[in-house]
């Protein structure tokens, strides 16, 4: 990114510390679900989406251990996409129930 003139969070934190930003962003998403349930915007069944925290931790650990390896970064991205898709499905089911 830096060589292409792009300024990103990875440039700011560096490849080795970018997993921290990933964890913070995932944490914000999970906290927002908890807040939405506690405030009554989402039904309690939405809490089941918190099981995906373990997948987020796995993706973050891949980012931490293999910051410059494209194949591993793609693996982490796949996990993140799965987290988002599954969380969306769980939240939709929670709204229907």
C-alpha positions as CSV (number, residue, x, y, z in Angstrom):
1,X,0.0,0.0,0.0
2,X,2.7,2.4,1.0
3,X,4.6,1.9,-2.3
4,X,1.3,2.6,-4.2
5,X,0.8,5.9,-2.3
6,X,-2.1,4.6,-0.3
7,X,-2.4,5.6,3.3
8,X,-4.1,2.8,5.3
9,X,-4.3,1.6,8.9
10,X,-1.7,-1.0,8.0
11,X,0.7,1.8,7.0
12,X,-0.1,3.6,10.3
13,X,0.4,0.6,12.6
14,X,2.8,-1.5,10.4
15,X,2.2,-5.0,9.2
16,X,3.2,-6.6,12.5
17,X,0.7,-4.6,14.5
18,X,-2.2,-4.4,12.1
19,X,-3.9,-7.3,13.8
20,X,-4.7,-4.9,16.7
21,X,-6.8,-2.8,14.4
22,X,-8.6,-5.9,13.2
23,X,-9.3,-7.0,16.7
24,X,-10.6,-3.5,17.7
25,X,-12.9,-3.4,14.6
26,X,-14.3,-6.9,15.3
27,X,-14.7,-6.0,19.0
28,X,-16.7,-2.9,18.1
29,X,-19.1,-5.1,16.0
30,X,-19.6,-7.6,18.8
31,X,-20.1,-4.9,21.4
32,X,-22.7,-3.2,19.2
33,X,-24.7,-6.4,19.1
34,X,-24.6,-6.7,22.9
35,X,-25.7,-3.0,23.2
36,X,-28.5,-3.5,20.7
37,X,-29.8,-6.6,22.6
38,X,-29.6,-4.9,26.0
39,X,-31.4,-1.8,24.6
40,X,-34.1,-3.9,23.0
41,X,-33.3,-3.1,19.4
42,X,-32.4,-6.8,18.8
43,X,-34.0,-9.9,20.2
44,X,-31.9,-11.9,22.8
45,X,-31.3,-14.6,20.2
46,X,-28.9,-12.2,18.5
47,X,-26.4,-13.0,21.3
48,X,-25.7,-16.3,19.6
49,X,-23.6,-14.4,17.1
50,X,-21.0,-13.9,19.8
51,X,-19.9,-17.4,19.2
52,X,-18.1,-16.0,16.2
53,X,-15.7,-14.2,18.5
54,X,-13.6,-17.4,18.4
55,X,-13.3,-17.2,14.6
56,X,-12.3,-13.5,14.8
57,X,-9.6,-14.4,17.3
58,X,-8.3,-17.1,14.9
59,X,-8.2,-14.6,12.0
60,X,-6.4,-12.1,14.2
61,X,-3.8,-14.6,15.2
62,X,-3.2,-15.4,11.6
63,X,-2.6,-11.7,11.0
64,X,-0.3,-11.5,14.0
65,X,1.8,-14.6,13.1
66,X,2.0,-14.2,9.3
67,X,1.9,-10.5,8.6
68,X,3.6,-10.6,5.2
69,X,2.4,-14.0,3.8
70,X,-0.3,-13.5,1.2
71,X,-1.6,-17.0,1.4
72,X,-2.2,-16.7,5.1
73,X,-3.7,-13.2,4.7
74,X,-6.2,-14.6,2.2
75,X,-7.0,-17.3,4.8
76,X,-7.7,-14.6,7.4
77,X,-9.8,-12.7,4.9
78,X,-11.9,-15.8,4.2
79,X,-12.5,-16.3,7.9
80,X,-13.5,-12.6,8.2
81,X,-16.0,-12.9,5.3
82,X,-17.5,-16.1,6.9
83,X,-17.8,-14.2,10.2
84,X,-19.7,-11.4,8.5
85,X,-22.0,-13.7,6.6
86,X,-22.8,-15.9,9.5
87,X,-23.3,-13.0,11.8
88,X,-25.8,-11.5,9.3
89,X,-27.6,-14.8,9.0
90,X,-27.8,-15.1,12.8
91,X,-29.1,-11.6,13.2
92,X,-31.8,-12.1,10.5
93,X,-32.9,-15.3,12.2
94,X,-33.0,-13.5,15.5
95,X,-35.2,-10.8,14.0
96,X,-37.6,-13.4,12.5
97,X,-37.9,-15.5,15.8
